[in-house]
Amino acid sequence: MPNRLRLAIEQRKNFLITCLIEWGIYKKEDKQLYKLTLSELEAEYQLNKSDH
């Protein structure tokens, strides 16, 4: 069961990172997207999705 949760989290993170990169967002502050937590990625996605 924990592996399913980990896989779901990684899939969601990959989706969010892909969207953000397509929108021209490569970093948040000085952190690469892949180093952000799921919560941080979700917040960045929500902030930018209305622009795209």
N, CA, C and O of each residue as an XYZ file, in Angstrom:
208
protein
N       0.812     -1.203      0.000
C       0.000      0.000      0.000
C       0.857      1.269      0.000
O       0.577      2.178     -0.781
N       1.891      1.366      0.846
C       2.699      2.591      0.827
C       3.330      2.864     -0.544
O       3.512      4.020     -0.926
N       3.660      1.798     -1.280
C       4.238      1.997     -2.600
C       3.237      2.655     -3.545
O       3.631      3.462     -4.388
N       1.972      2.333     -3.425
C       0.942      2.968     -4.258
C       0.836      4.449     -3.966
O       0.699      5.262     -4.880
N       0.899      4.799     -2.694
C       0.831      6.205     -2.308
C       2.046      6.954     -2.843
O       1.916      8.044     -3.401
N       3.207      6.373     -2.672
C       4.435      6.998     -3.171
C       4.363      7.181     -4.687
O       4.751      8.226     -5.208
N       3.872      6.176     -5.382
C       3.739      6.259     -6.836
C       2.747      7.348     -7.230
O       3.005      8.107     -8.165
N       1.628      7.434     -6.538
C       0.629      8.462     -6.832
C       1.195      9.859     -6.605
O       0.938     10.772     -7.390
N       1.952     10.023     -5.548
C       2.571     11.325     -5.265
C       3.566     11.688     -6.359
O       3.569     12.820     -6.843
N       4.404     10.746     -6.750
C       5.390     11.008     -7.799
C       4.717     11.327     -9.132
O       5.176     12.205     -9.862
N       3.638     10.624     -9.452
C       2.918     10.898    -10.694
C       2.315     12.297    -10.683
O       2.372     13.005    -11.688
N       1.741     12.695     -9.560
C       1.155     14.035     -9.453
C       2.244     15.105     -9.551
O       2.068     16.119    -10.227
N       3.372     14.869     -8.870
C       4.481     15.819     -8.949
C       4.975     15.958    -10.386
O       5.234     17.068    -10.849
N       5.104     14.849    -11.083
C       5.552     14.889    -12.482
C       4.562     15.654    -13.356
O       4.970     16.425    -14.224
N       3.281     15.448    -13.136
C       2.258     16.179    -13.887
C       2.387     17.681    -13.638
O       2.388     18.469    -14.583
N       2.496     18.074    -12.380
C       2.586     19.489    -12.031
C       3.858     20.113    -12.586
O       3.824     21.226    -13.111
N       4.966     19.416    -12.476
C       6.234     19.920    -13.007
C       6.138     20.102    -14.516
O       6.599     21.114    -15.044
N       5.551     19.144    -15.213
C       5.387     19.247    -16.658
C       4.554     20.465    -17.026
O       4.915     21.211    -17.936
N       3.447     20.673    -16.330
C       2.600     21.846    -16.592
C       3.375     23.136    -16.365
O       3.343     24.037    -17.203
N       4.060     23.227    -15.251
C       4.796     24.442    -14.928
C       5.888     24.721    -15.954
O       6.082     25.871    -16.349
N       6.598     23.695    -16.386
C       7.636     23.873    -17.400
C       7.014     24.340    -18.714
O       7.562     25.221    -19.377
N       5.881     23.764    -19.094
C       5.206     24.194    -20.322
C       4.795     25.663    -20.244
O       4.705     26.341    -21.267
N       4.548     26.145    -19.043
C       4.159     27.535    -18.832
C       5.369     28.446    -18.671
O       5.212     29.646    -18.446
N       6.572     27.892    -18.783
C       7.787     28.692    -18.687
C       8.296     28.905    -17.277
O       9.112     29.796    -17.041
N       7.832     28.109    -16.345
C       8.268     28.223    -14.948
C       9.235     27.079    -14.674
O       8.864     25.907    -14.750
N      10.472     27.427    -14.355
C      11.508     26.416    -14.160
C      12.015     26.349    -12.726
O      12.590     25.343    -12.311
N      11.801     27.421    -11.973
C      12.272     27.490    -10.592
C      11.253     28.258     -9.766
O      10.470     29.050    -10.292
N      11.278     28.011     -8.475
C      10.527     28.830     -7.527
C      11.549     29.352     -6.535
O      12.219     28.593     -5.834
N      11.647     30.674     -6.501
C      12.717     31.304     -5.758
C      14.013     30.728     -6.323
O      14.199     30.848     -7.534
N      14.880     30.145     -5.609
C      16.086     29.572     -6.225
C      16.090     28.052     -6.201
O      17.148     27.433     -6.312
N      14.916     27.444     -6.056
C      14.825     25.990     -5.990
C      14.305     25.431     -7.314
O      13.327     25.932     -7.869
N      14.964     24.399     -7.805
C      14.482     23.695     -8.984
C      13.142     23.040     -8.645
O      12.906     22.669     -7.495
N      12.271     22.899     -9.634
C      10.945     22.339     -9.393
C      11.002     20.944     -8.785
O      10.203     20.624     -7.906
N      11.920     20.121     -9.232
C      11.970     18.742     -8.728
C      12.331     18.664     -7.248
O      12.140     17.623     -6.620
N      12.849     19.751     -6.687
C      13.191     19.762     -5.265
C      12.041     20.257     -4.388
O      12.136     20.213     -3.162
N      10.956     20.728     -5.007
C       9.813     21.218     -4.246
C       8.957     20.063     -3.753
O       8.938     18.988     -4.353
N       8.256     20.293     -2.665
C       7.319     19.289     -2.159
C       6.060     19.308     -3.014
O       5.850     20.228     -3.804
N       5.237     18.299     -2.855
C       3.972     18.253     -3.568
C       3.123     19.473     -3.216
O       2.508     20.073     -4.098
N       3.086     19.837     -1.957
C       2.305     21.007     -1.531
C       2.803     22.285     -2.188
O       2.001     23.118     -2.611
N       4.106     22.446     -2.276
C       4.670     23.636     -2.919
C       4.348     23.655     -4.412
O       4.033     24.706     -4.969
N       4.428     22.494     -5.056
C       4.093     22.409     -6.478
C       2.620     22.707     -6.717
O       2.267     23.417     -7.658
N       1.764     22.160     -5.860
C       0.322     22.424     -5.985
C       0.032     23.914     -5.852
O      -0.772     24.462     -6.606
N       0.683     24.569     -4.899
C       0.468     25.998     -4.688
C       0.928     26.797     -5.909
O       0.233     27.713     -6.349
N       2.075     26.460     -6.447
C       2.591     27.161     -7.630
C       1.678     26.930     -8.835
O       1.431     27.846     -9.618
N       1.188     25.719     -8.975
C       0.254     25.381    -10.051
C      -1.025     26.212     -9.934
O      -1.489     26.782    -10.922
N      -1.585     26.280     -8.744
C      -2.817     27.045     -8.524
C      -2.604     28.531     -8.810
O      -3.489     29.183     -9.365
N      -1.467     29.063     -8.446
C      -1.168     30.472     -8.688
C      -1.085     30.797    -10.181
O      -1.411     31.907    -10.601
N      -0.651     29.830    -10.968
C      -0.376     30.097    -12.377
C      -1.383     29.529    -13.353
O      -1.364     29.905    -14.525
N      -2.263     28.638    -12.923
C      -3.139     27.984    -13.888
C      -4.150     28.936    -14.518
O      -4.568     28.717    -15.655
N      -4.548     29.973    -13.818
C      -5.517     30.906    -14.405
C      -4.886     31.734    -15.529
O      -5.605     32.289    -16.360
N      -3.570     31.821    -15.564
C      -2.877     32.564    -16.612
C      -2.727     31.744    -17.886
O      -2.358     32.288    -18.927
N      -3.007     30.443    -17.822
C      -2.760     29.594    -18.987
C      -3.966     28.820    -19.351
O      -3.940     28.050    -20.310
